Amino acid sequence: MDDSSDIKSCYVIGNPIEHSLSPQIHNAAYEVLKLKFSFKKKQVLTSELEAVVTKFKQDQVSGVSVTLPHKESVIPFLDEVDSIALAVGAVNTITIQKGRLIGSNTDIYGVVEPLKKIADLRGKRALILGAGGAARSAICGLKEEGVRVSVTNRTQAKAEKLAEEFSVDCLAMDSLKEPIEADIIVNATKVGMYPKVDDSPLEEKFLSAEHIVFDLVYNPRKTQLLRIAEKKGCTVISGLEMFIYQAAKQFEMYTENKAPLDVMRRTVEEIL
Ligand SMILES: NC(=O)c1ccc[n+]([C@@H]2O[C@H](COP(=O)([O-])OP(=O)(O)OC[C@H]3O[C@@H](n4cnc5c(N)ncnc54)[C@H](OP(=O)(O)O)[C@@H]3O)[C@@H](O)[C@H]2O)c1
């Protein structure tokens, strides 16, 4: 019989949290590798954040995934933030090492890894659509890989601010060429997300068969943008891949085991 005190705990915290797929994907991976871990979700209000995070440290929790709205506000309550999370300005992963809370960011890995599977990124040109949290991860990760990055956004002032912060180019949306002059196009806007599944951030005329189109939206799995891109002959990547790779990296940080990517992918596909 298992002694339940042997079981290591991990959590995902956010508000709201009901929608989170993290418990299913992590628990499926623990089960297949027969790891004595359990992953739970916990709704945390901003006013409770410091107390909850401090308690995780006392309870020696193995890992904490952080989702909206706490990715930035959790930073002051951590003992250390690694260089990647500092560059992005957001923490989505906390590990507890020698009693210290260490903040990291695996969203970058989620953007870069699926692209690296299909292309040598160094010297490529990427256009990022959007200027929110996901765009920050995409810009930071791709720049790190030697990609020449440009950013565009509905609210141009936000794109300009981001471009200045990360020293990348900023393009006005109405100045985009047909087709867009880039090797990689990343949709980091909310356009196309459920329930507005027929919306696309780009019309067909902006795409060509040479483009790699990565839509970070993962609900639905096949967005309108990806449908148009497929029709044009582009190479397409679903936001599901980002979700799986960022979770896989967290799994490896929490358990120190190699992530069973296929099991994690199958679990999310079944849920969605
Ligand atoms: N696959 C994954 O694991 C993963 C991880 C994180 C995020 N995401 C997805 O990435 C997307 C962005 O998330 P986020 O956290 O970056 O959100 P965010 O910080 O709220 O940023 C939203 C972005 O979408 C733009 N936008 C919203 N509605 C728009 C519209 N109708 N037309 C044009 N632009 C519009 C905003 O432009 P303005 O600045 O003009 O408002 C902004 O640039 C979401 O769909 C999210 O689900 C996926």
The ligand as a Gaussian input file, in Angstrom:
#p B3LYP/6-31G(d) Opt

LIG

0 1
 N       -0.583000      27.963000     -26.613000
 C       -0.298000      28.389000     -25.404000
 O        0.246000      27.664000     -24.541000
 C       -0.587000      29.823000     -25.064000
 C        0.072000      30.455000     -23.991000
 C       -0.225000      31.817000     -23.737000
 C       -1.145000      32.475000     -24.527000
 N       -1.752000      31.805000     -25.559000
 C       -2.731000      32.476000     -26.415000
 O       -2.162000      33.665000     -26.955000
 C       -3.197000      34.638000     -27.127000
 C       -2.753000      35.969000     -26.487000
 O       -2.633000      35.786000     -25.085000
 P       -1.979000      36.909000     -24.167000
 O       -1.833000      36.322000     -22.819000
 O       -0.797000      37.519000     -24.821000
 O       -3.165000      37.995000     -24.142000
 P       -3.062000      39.562000     -23.850000
 O       -1.848000      39.862000     -23.040000
 O       -4.396000      39.954000     -23.359000
 O       -2.851000      40.210000     -25.318000
 C       -3.868000      40.132000     -26.268000
 C       -3.379000      40.575000     -27.628000
 O       -4.417000      40.287000     -28.572000
 C       -4.732000      41.489000     -29.276000
 N       -6.150000      41.468000     -29.631000
 C       -7.191000      41.123000     -28.835000
 N       -8.345000      41.218000     -29.504000
 C       -8.017000      41.648000     -30.758000
 C       -8.768000      41.924000     -31.925000
 N      -10.096000      41.783000     -31.952000
 N       -8.116000      42.324000     -33.050000
 C       -6.769000      42.451000     -33.035000
 N       -6.007000      42.191000     -31.961000
 C       -6.622000      41.801000     -30.839000
 C       -4.404000      42.614000     -28.320000
 O       -4.252000      43.794000     -29.064000
 P       -4.401000      45.234000     -28.367000
 O       -3.089000      45.516000     -27.703000
 O       -4.699000      46.147000     -29.505000
 O       -5.540000      45.126000     -27.381000
 C       -3.088000      42.082000     -27.724000
 O       -2.017000      42.288000     -28.584000
 C       -4.464000      34.053000     -26.476000
 O       -5.283000      33.521000     -27.491000
 C       -3.943000      32.932000     -25.614000
 O       -4.857000      31.870000     -25.478000
 C       -1.486000      30.506000     -25.840000

